Amino acid sequence: MKDFLDSLLGPLARLMVARGVLFAELSERLKAHYVAEAMRASDGKATDSRLSVMTGLQRRDIARLREFEPKPAKTSHLTRLVALWQTEEGYHRDGEPLELARSGDAPSFDALAWLVRRDVHPRTMLDTLEANATVEIGNDGQTVRLIKRSYQPHAGSEEQIAYLARNVGDHLSTATDNVTGQKQAFERAVHYSDLTEEQIAALEEQHAELQMGVFRALSSKAAGLKGAQKGTYRFRAGAYFYKTGETEE
């Protein structure tokens, strides 16, 4: 039963080593989550002794970690800016982002940036997006055009790690709910082996094209629904394409 841990913990260990996270830090955090999930399974009414039995941790650890509150990964303001450019009224036409004046009243890049965050200057956001080849500034320096439909943080950046945490966290939560029977949600994957590198490349390109079509349709519909009524629920729909030269049974 515990063999499945290798598939889950192997990539996590690789990430932790790459980020310089020591095992003691990971262990302490994992203990806290063990206690939190055991309390949730007990409706928060279990004694320290009961939680110790459920988690295998000592009672002194239980008492110390009862008040633990996990901190969600921060949302990237640049990701939100690019998304709003394609969904906020006045900044797009039928989902196609408009070329914006750099400054001035809405719709302008500065107005959009201030809509996202008031504590970061629009020039800082613009410089980062331009350096990342997400936007293009006009020859006159007065207009800004969105040339990528999503913001891709630099490899290894804090923004990218936060994005990974949210995506993988929600995917694992979905899979865990399905396995434990707590909820049932859509989760599917297609996988083949014994293919050539060229064949994989063609399939990866088709996958990216098809998925982007799905994401744009969902984003457009969600943006329209969001303005109709205020709710408390959120959703995340994602996709991945994993390839490796290692064969499997």
Secondary structure, DSSP 8 states (H G I E B T S, - for coil): -TTHHHHHHHHHHHHHHHHT--HHHHHHHHHHHHHHHHHHHTTT---HHHHHHHH---HHHHHHHTT---------HHHHHHHHHHHSTTSEETTEE--EESSSSSSBHHHHHHHH-SSS-HHHHHHHHHHTTSEEE-TTSSEEEE-SSS----TT-HHHHHHHHHHHHHHHHHHHHHHHTS-----------S--HHHHHHHHHHHHHHHHHHHHHHHHHHHHHHTT---S------------S----
